[in-house]
Amino acid sequence: MILPTIDPDKWVELQAEISGKWLQDHQDVVSGRLYVTQKNGDVTYTDNAQSVFNSIYDKVDDILHMFFIKGDN
């Protein structure tokens, strides 16, 4: 079976989008809040939420590799 190729920029965008939605749908695994407002006004994940997101992000990468080929830069 020939797998479709996705450009690297689109790959990262898709991976991040799926990972973010996955985290939001399963925010019960994060103790406390998902977001924190930094002193400069930026809204970011809390340290715990970022850690969970990173784990999800790695899993999503594995899943994407099952169905697509990540293109070259």
SELUMDREN-825915 format. One record per residue: x negated, y negated, z of N, C-alpha, C, O in turn; residue in three letters; residue number from 1. Coordinates in nm, 4 decimals, decimal comma. Layout:
BEGIN
n.xx|n.yy|n.zz|ca.xx|ca.yy|ca.zz|c.xx|c.yy|c.zz|o.xx|o.yy|o.zz|aa|i
X|Y|Z|X|Y|Z|X|Y|Z|X|Y|Z|ALA|NUM .
...
This chain:
BEGIN
n.xx|n.yy|n.zz|ca.xx|ca.yy|ca.zz|c.xx|c.yy|c.zz|o.xx|o.yy|o.zz|aa|i
-0,0851|0,1180|0,0000|0,0000|0,0000|0,0000|-0,0895|-0,1241|0,0000|-0,1855|-0,1331|0,0766|MET|1 .
-0,0574|-0,2166|-0,0846|-0,1308|-0,3430|-0,0929|-0,0611|-0,4455|-0,0045|0,0581|-0,4725|-0,0188|ILE|2 .
-0,1391|-0,5014|0,0871|-0,0841|-0,6011|0,1786|-0,1019|-0,7406|0,1219|-0,2042|-0,7698|0,0600|LEU|3 .
-0,0026|-0,8280|0,1427|-0,0177|-0,9670|0,0978|-0,1247|-1,0399|0,1787|-0,1485|-1,0088|0,2954|PRO|4 .
-0,1881|-1,1368|0,1147|-0,2920|-1,2167|0,1781|-0,2346|-1,3513|0,2208|-0,1580|-1,4138|0,1475|THR|5 .
-0,2726|-1,3946|0,3405|-0,2304|-1,5251|0,3930|-0,3554|-1,6108|0,4102|-0,4563|-1,5647|0,4635|ILE|6 .
-0,3480|-1,7361|0,3647|-0,4589|-1,8298|0,3847|-0,4876|-1,8448|0,5333|-0,3954|-1,8404|0,6147|ASP|7 .
-0,6148|-1,8626|0,5698|-0,6520|-1,8727|0,7116|-0,5780|-1,9818|0,7882|-0,5393|-1,9614|0,9032|PRO|8 .
-0,5582|-2,0974|0,7254|-0,4865|-2,2060|0,7936|-0,3428|-2,1668|0,8235|-0,2916|-2,1952|0,9318|ASP|9 .
-0,2783|-2,1025|0,7290|-0,1397|-2,0577|0,7483|-0,1343|-1,9458|0,8510|-0,0389|-1,9363|0,9283|LYS|10 .
-0,2381|-1,8600|0,8517|-0,2462|-1,7497|0,9474|-0,2437|-1,8041|1,0901|-0,1645|-1,7601|1,1734|TRP|11 .
-0,3315|-1,9002|1,1166|-0,3418|-1,9581|1,2508|-0,2117|-2,0289|1,2881|-0,1662|-2,0192|1,4021|VAL|12 .
-0,1528|-2,0992|1,1938|-0,0260|-2,1682|1,2180|0,0841|-2,0675|1,2532|0,1588|-2,0876|1,3489|GLU|13 .
0,0934|-1,9604|1,1760|0,1945|-1,8571|1,2005|0,1693|-1,7874|1,3335|0,2618|-1,7637|1,4112|LEU|14 .
0,0438|-1,7551|1,3586|0,0062|-1,6885|1,4830|0,0413|-1,7746|1,6045|0,0953|-1,7240|1,7029|GLN|15 .
0,0113|-1,9025|1,5981|0,0410|-1,9930|1,7088|0,1916|-2,0127|1,7268|0,2410|-2,0165|1,8394|ALA|16 .
0,2632|-2,0252|1,6170|0,4083|-2,0453|1,6232|0,4779|-1,9239|1,6856|0,5628|-1,9388|1,7734|GLU|17 .
0,4416|-1,8046|1,6398|0,5012|-1,6827|1,6953|0,4648|-1,6690|1,8427|0,5497|-1,6345|1,9248|ILE|18 .
0,3404|-1,6954|1,8759|0,2941|-1,6826|2,0142|0,3670|-1,7793|2,1070|0,4054|-1,7424|2,2180|SER|19 .
0,3859|-1,9020|2,0619|0,4579|-2,0014|2,1418|0,6021|-1,9618|2,1660|0,6534|-1,9762|2,2769|GLY|20 .
0,6672|-1,9120|2,0623|0,8072|-1,8677|2,0768|0,8157|-1,7468|2,1698|0,9056|-1,7376|2,2533|LYS|21 .
0,7211|-1,6547|2,1542|0,7161|-1,5357|2,2395|0,7018|-1,5775|2,3857|0,7710|-1,5246|2,4727|TRP|22 .
0,6127|-1,6715|2,4122|0,5925|-1,7194|2,5488|0,7200|-1,7832|2,6033|0,7582|-1,7580|2,7176|LEU|23 .
0,7851|-1,8647|2,5231|0,9088|-1,9299|2,5679|1,0176|-1,8274|2,5973|1,0923|-1,8416|2,6941|GLN|24 .
1,0264|-1,7239|2,5136|1,1279|-1,6207|2,5328|1,0991|-1,5326|2,6535|1,1897|-1,4688|2,7072|ASP|25 .
0,9736|-1,5287|2,6961|0,9345|-1,4432|2,8084|0,8648|-1,5238|2,9187|0,7696|-1,4774|2,9816|HIS|26 .
0,9145|-1,6443|2,9397|0,8503|-1,7312|3,0374|0,8640|-1,6798|3,1807|0,8015|-1,7333|3,2722|GLN|27 .
0,9457|-1,5762|3,2001|0,9585|-1,5175|3,3324|0,8287|-1,4508|3,3789|0,8110|-1,4273|3,4984|ASP|28 .
0,7377|-1,4200|3,2856|0,6094|-1,3597|3,3243|0,5108|-1,4651|3,3755|0,4067|-1,4316|3,4321|VAL|29 .
0,5443|-1,5917|3,3552|0,4602|-1,7010|3,4030|0,5178|-1,7490|3,5356|0,6332|-1,7910|3,5430|VAL|30 .
0,4366|-1,7421|3,6390|0,4855|-1,7917|3,7674|0,4762|-1,9437|3,7676|0,3682|-2,0006|3,7520|SER|31 .
0,5888|-2,0074|3,7852|0,5913|-2,1541|3,7837|0,6290|-2,2092|3,6473|0,6943|-2,1432|3,5665|GLY|32 .
0,5863|-2,3306|3,6249|0,6225|-2,4022|3,5020|0,5332|-2,3632|3,3854|0,4219|-2,3143|3,4047|ARG|33 .
0,5829|-2,3851|3,2644|0,5034|-2,3620|3,1435|0,4170|-2,4826|3,1098|0,3056|-2,4678|3,0596|LEU|34 .
0,4688|-2,6026|3,1376|0,4026|-2,7249|3,0917|0,3638|-2,8154|3,2089|0,4246|-2,8127|3,3159|TYR|35 .
0,2607|-2,8950|3,1842|0,2173|-2,9965|3,2789|0,1800|-3,1207|3,1984|0,1272|-3,1098|3,0877|VAL|36 .
0,2074|-3,2378|3,2536|0,1689|-3,3627|3,1883|0,0336|-3,4061|3,2431|0,0167|-3,4244|3,3637|THR|37 .
-0,0618|-3,4222|3,1531|-0,1972|-3,4628|3,1915|-0,1997|-3,6132|3,2213|-0,1058|-3,6853|3,1874|GLN|38 .
-0,3063|-3,6590|3,2841|-0,3192|-3,8009|3,3202|-0,3128|-3,8927|3,1989|-0,2672|-4,0066|3,2092|LYS|39 .
-0,3591|-3,8426|3,0826|-0,3566|-3,9252|2,9619|-0,2215|-3,9202|2,8905|-0,2037|-3,9835|2,7864|ASN|40 .
-0,1257|-3,8443|2,9468|0,0081|-3,8369|2,8900|0,0323|-3,7149|2,8027|0,1462|-3,6882|2,7644|GLY|41 .
-0,0724|-3,6407|2,7707|-0,0557|-3,5191|2,6902|0,0195|-3,4137|2,7707|-0,0035|-3,3977|2,8906|ASP|42 .
0,1084|-3,3429|2,7046|0,1792|-3,2313|2,7666|0,1129|-3,1034|2,7179|0,1057|-3,0778|2,5977|VAL|43 .
0,0645|-3,0229|2,8126|-0,0061|-2,8997|2,7794|0,0507|-2,7849|2,8622|0,1279|-2,8061|2,9557|THR|44 .
0,0108|-2,6623|2,8257|0,0458|-2,5474|2,9080|-0,0259|-2,5574|3,0426|-0,1363|-2,6113|3,0504|TYR|45 .
0,0361|-2,5062|3,1473|-0,0339|-2,4907|3,2738|-0,1445|-2,3874|3,2527|-0,1443|-2,3162|3,1523|THR|46 .
-0,2375|-2,3791|3,3454|-0,3463|-2,2815|3,3323|-0,2924|-2,1395|3,3198|-0,3405|-2,0617|3,2374|ASP|47 .
-0,1933|-2,1058|3,4008|-0,1347|-1,9724|3,3967|-0,0646|-1,9468|3,2634|-0,0816|-1,8414|3,2022|ASN|48 .
0,0141|-2,0443|3,2199|0,0846|-2,0295|3,0920|-0,0143|-2,0188|2,9772|0,0090|-1,9425|2,8834|ALA|49 .
-0,1238|-2,0932|2,9821|-0,2263|-2,0862|2,8771|-0,2891|-1,9473|2,8724|-0,3150|-1,8939|2,7646|GLN|50 .
-0,3129|-1,8905|2,9873|-0,3698|-1,7558|2,9943|-0,2754|-1,6526|2,9324|-0,3188|-1,5657|2,8567|SER|51 .
-0,1470|-1,6626|2,9646|-0,0480|-1,5711|2,9068|-0,0384|-1,5936|2,7560|-0,0330|-1,4976|2,6791|VAL|52 .
-0,0363|-1,7204|2,7134|-0,0323|-1,7526|2,5702|-0,1510|-1,6894|2,4980|-0,1346|-1,6319|2,3903|PHE|53 .
-0,2702|-1,6996|2,5564|-0,3898|-1,6432|2,4930|-0,3774|-1,4923|2,4741|-0,4190|-1,4388|2,3713|ASN|54 .
-0,3207|-1,4244|2,5721|-0,3000|-1,2795|2,5604|-0,1996|-1,2469|2,4500|-0,2193|-1,1547|2,3708|SER|55 .
-0,0927|-1,3241|2,4469|0,0084|-1,3053|2,3421|-0,0526|-1,3335|2,2056|-0,0285|-1,2597|2,1101|ILE|56 .
-0,1310|-1,4391|2,1961|-0,1950|-1,4796|2,0707|-0,2795|-1,3656|2,0142|-0,2775|-1,3405|1,8938|TYR|57 .
-0,3532|-1,2973|2,1004|-0,4345|-1,1834|2,0567|-0,3473|-1,0684|2,0072|-0,3801|-1,0046|1,9073|ASP|58 .
-0,2370|-1,0417|2,0760|-0,1454|-0,9359|2,0335|-0,0830|-0,9692|1,8986|-0,0703|-0,8823|1,8124|LYS|59 .
-0,0443|-1,0943|1,8809|0,0156|-1,1369|1,7541|-0,0849|-1,1210|1,6405|-0,0474|-1,0817|1,5300|VAL|60 .
-0,2115|-1,1511|1,6663|-0,3150|-1,1324|1,5650|-0,3204|-0,9857|1,5215|-0,3280|-0,9560|1,4022|ASP|61 .
-0,3165|-0,8952|1,6180|-0,3167|-0,7518|1,5861|-0,1945|-0,7135|1,5028|-0,2057|-0,6371|1,4069|ASP|62 .
-0,0795|-0,7661|1,5393|0,0443|-0,7351|1,4659|0,0368|-0,7885|1,3232|0,0717|-0,7177|1,2287|ILE|63 .
-0,0084|-0,9127|1,3070|-0,0189|-0,9708|1,1727|-0,1111|-0,8883|1,0842|-0,0846|-0,8719|0,9651|LEU|64 .
-0,2200|-0,8361|1,1417|-0,3128|-0,7542|1,0637|-0,2491|-0,6239|1,0150|-0,2996|-0,5613|0,9218|HIS|65 .
-0,1403|-0,5834|1,0767|-0,0700|-0,4629|1,0330|0,0071|-0,4869|0,9035|0,0354|-0,3926|0,8296|MET|66 .
0,0412|-0,6133|0,8757|0,1282|-0,6443|0,7629|0,0663|-0,7360|0,6584|0,1178|-0,7470|0,5471|PHE|67 .
-0,0441|-0,8021|0,6933|-0,1059|-0,8992|0,6040|-0,2582|-0,8880|0,6094|-0,3151|-0,8284|0,7008|PHE|68 .
-0,3212|-0,9463|0,5102|-0,4654|-0,9632|0,5077|-0,4920|-1,1106|0,5307|-0,4307|-1,1963|0,4669|ILE|69 .
-0,5842|-1,1403|0,6227|-0,6210|-1,2788|0,6472|-0,7211|-1,3206|0,5411|-0,8275|-1,2600|0,5287|LYS|70 .
-0,6879|-1,4235|0,4645|-0,7726|-1,4697|0,3569|-0,9016|-1,5329|0,4049|-0,9193|-1,5594|0,5238|GLY|71 .
-0,9903|-1,5562|0,3117|-1,1190|-1,6209|0,3415|-1,1039|-1,7703|0,3389|-1,0121|-1,8236|0,2765|ASP|72 .
-1,1945|-1,8387|0,4071|-1,1975|-1,9860|0,4060|-1,2442|-2,0387|0,2740|-1,2528|-2,1601|0,2555|ASN|73 .
